[in-house]
Amino acid sequence: PMYTREPLHVARVRSLKSIAIVRSRAHGFSSISCVAALQWAMDARLKVVGPSLAWCDRWMNKTQTCRKVNNHCRCGVQDEVEDLRASLGLSYQIEDVPTFYEVDEAQLGNGLVWGVIDSDTTAYFEGILQDIALQGESPDIFLNFASEWHNMVNAMFRQKYSPKMLLGWQGGTQAGWGEAYDEFG
């Protein structure tokens, strides 16, 4: 979970101002890393651009923890923060701060399949980027901890979103990363 702390500190030093975070529920590393990244973003005084109510209305049924709380959309649960409080010094209430976007890839497209771009999962990730844009934001930093990172990168390409700093899993992306590997061959 410490993976993002220093890059976000560097982002602050370099005058970057905002971040959006996407986490997968496919495995624990992504889940706890994004819970910790919220703290590191707050420590770096970055504005966290999280899911809107409209996004929650459309997509929360494709997540495990996203819900409406006091006229906001929140993803993650306080128990996750509490589990890391002592070891990492987390000090926030998850229902009181903008959170990460969440995905449960098993509920989308072809299920949790690495290395294959599918239109339904890409559309979900495009929905995240569209939600960010509808909030009038274009975060300087994008933390992509989606297990199906290739669908997120495809969505970024399709939405013409290019952050100043991209963190997370991009699978060693090469110039031809999307060639002939989508669901249509």
C-alpha positions in Angstrom: 0.0 0.0 0.0 3.0 2.3 0.2 3.5 2.1 -3.5 1.9 5.5 -4.3 3.0 7.6 -1.3 6.3 8.9 -2.7 5.0 9.5 -6.3 2.1 11.6 -4.8 4.6 13.6 -2.7 6.6 14.3 -5.9 3.4 15.3 -7.6 2.8 18.0 -4.9 6.4 19.2 -5.2 5.8 19.5 -9.0 2.6 21.5 -8.4 0.2 18.9 -9.6 -3.2 19.6 -8.0 -5.7 16.8 -8.5 -6.1 13.0 -8.7 -8.6 10.4 -9.7 -8.2 6.8 -8.4 -9.7 3.6 -9.8 -9.5 0.4 -7.8 -10.4 -3.2 -8.5 -12.0 -5.5 -6.1 -10.4 -8.5 -7.9 -7.7 -8.8 -5.2 -6.7 -7.3 -1.9 -3.6 -5.4 -3.1 -5.6 -3.0 -5.3 -8.2 -2.6 -2.6 -5.9 -1.6 0.2 -3.5 0.3 -2.0 -6.3 2.6 -3.0 -7.5 3.1 0.6 -4.0 4.1 1.4 -3.7 6.3 -1.7 -6.6 8.4 -0.5 -4.5 9.3 2.6 -1.4 10.0 0.6 -3.4 12.2 -1.7 -4.8 14.2 1.2 -1.3 14.4 2.8 -0.1 15.9 -0.5 -3.0 18.3 -0.5 -4.3 17.0 -3.8 -8.0 17.4 -4.8 -9.5 13.9 -5.1 -12.0 13.7 -7.9 -14.4 10.9 -7.0 -17.6 9.5 -8.2 -20.7 11.7 -8.5 -24.2 10.9 -7.5 -25.1 10.5 -11.2 -22.3 7.9 -11.6 -23.5 6.1 -8.5 -27.0 5.9 -9.9 -25.7 4.4 -13.2 -22.8 2.2 -12.0 -22.9 1.4 -8.3 -24.5 -2.0 -9.0 -21.3 -3.0 -10.8 -19.2 -2.4 -7.6 -19.0 -4.1 -4.2 -18.9 -1.0 -1.9 -20.1 2.1 -3.8 -23.2 3.7 -2.3 -25.0 7.0 -1.7 -24.1 8.7 1.6 -25.4 12.2 2.5 -25.9 13.3 -1.1 -22.5 12.0 -2.2 -21.3 8.8 -3.8 -18.7 7.0 -1.7 -16.8 3.8 -2.4 -15.0 1.7 0.2 -15.9 1.1 3.8 -14.5 2.4 7.0 -13.4 -1.0 8.2 -10.8 -0.9 5.4 -9.4 2.3 6.7 -9.5 1.0 10.3 -7.5 -2.1 9.3 -4.7 0.2 8.1 -4.9 3.0 10.6 -2.3 1.7 13.0 0.2 0.4 10.5 0.0 3.2 8.0 -1.4 6.1 10.0 -4.6 6.6 8.1 -6.7 9.3 9.6 -9.8 9.8 7.6 -13.5 8.9 7.6 -14.3 7.3 4.3 -17.8 8.6 4.2 -16.6 12.2 4.7 -14.1 12.5 1.8 -14.3 12.1 -2.0 -13.2 8.5 -2.7 -11.9 6.4 -5.5 -14.0 4.8 -8.3 -14.4 1.1 -7.9 -14.8 -1.8 -10.4 -15.7 -5.4 -10.0 -14.5 -6.7 -13.3 -16.3 -10.1 -12.7 -19.6 -8.3 -13.3 -18.6 -6.7 -16.6 -18.2 -7.8 -20.2 -16.4 -11.1 -20.4 -15.7 -11.3 -16.7 -12.3 -10.9 -15.2 -10.0 -11.8 -18.2 -6.6 -10.3 -18.4 -5.2 -9.2 -21.7 -8.4 -9.0 -23.6 -10.2 -5.7 -24.4 -14.0 -6.0 -24.3 -16.5 -3.3 -25.2 -18.6 -3.6 -22.0 -15.7 -3.1 -19.6 -14.2 -0.4 -21.7 -17.6 1.4 -21.7 -17.6 1.1 -17.9 -14.2 2.8 -17.7 -15.3 5.4 -20.2 -18.2 6.1 -17.9 -15.7 7.0 -15.1 -13.8 9.3 -17.4 -17.1 10.9 -18.6 -18.2 11.4 -15.0 -14.9 13.1 -14.2 -15.3 15.4 -17.2 -19.0 16.2 -16.3 -17.7 17.4 -13.0 -15.5 19.9 -14.9 -12.3 18.1 -14.0 -9.3 16.8 -15.8 -7.1 15.4 -13.0 -3.4 15.9 -13.2 -2.8 12.4 -11.8 -4.6 9.2 -12.6 -4.1 6.1 -10.5 -5.2 3.0 -12.3 -5.4 0.0 -10.1 -8.0 -1.8 -12.3 -7.1 -5.4 -12.8 -8.2 -5.1 -16.4 -5.8 -2.2 -16.8 -5.9 -2.7 -20.6 -9.6 -1.7 -20.7 -8.9 1.4 -18.7 -6.1 2.4 -21.0 -8.3 1.8 -24.0 -11.0 4.0 -22.4 -8.4 6.7 -21.8 -7.3 6.5 -25.5 -11.0 6.6 -26.7 -11.8 9.6 -24.4 -8.6 11.4 -25.3 -7.6 11.7 -21.7 -3.9 12.0 -21.0 -3.0 12.9 -17.4 0.3 14.5 -16.5 1.1 11.5 -14.3 -0.2 8.0 -14.7 0.3 5.5 -11.9 -0.7 1.9 -11.3 -0.9 -1.1 -13.6 -0.4 -0.4 -17.3 1.2 -3.8 -18.0 4.4 -2.5 -19.5 2.3 -0.9 -22.3 4.0 -0.9 -25.7 3.1 1.1 -28.8 0.9 -1.7 -30.2 -0.8 -2.7 -26.9 -4.3 -2.9 -28.4 -3.6 -4.5 -31.8 -5.8 -7.5 -32.6 -6.4 -8.4 -28.9 -9.9 -7.1 -28.5 -13.0 -9.3 -28.3 -13.4 -9.1 -32.1 -9.8 -10.3 -32.8 
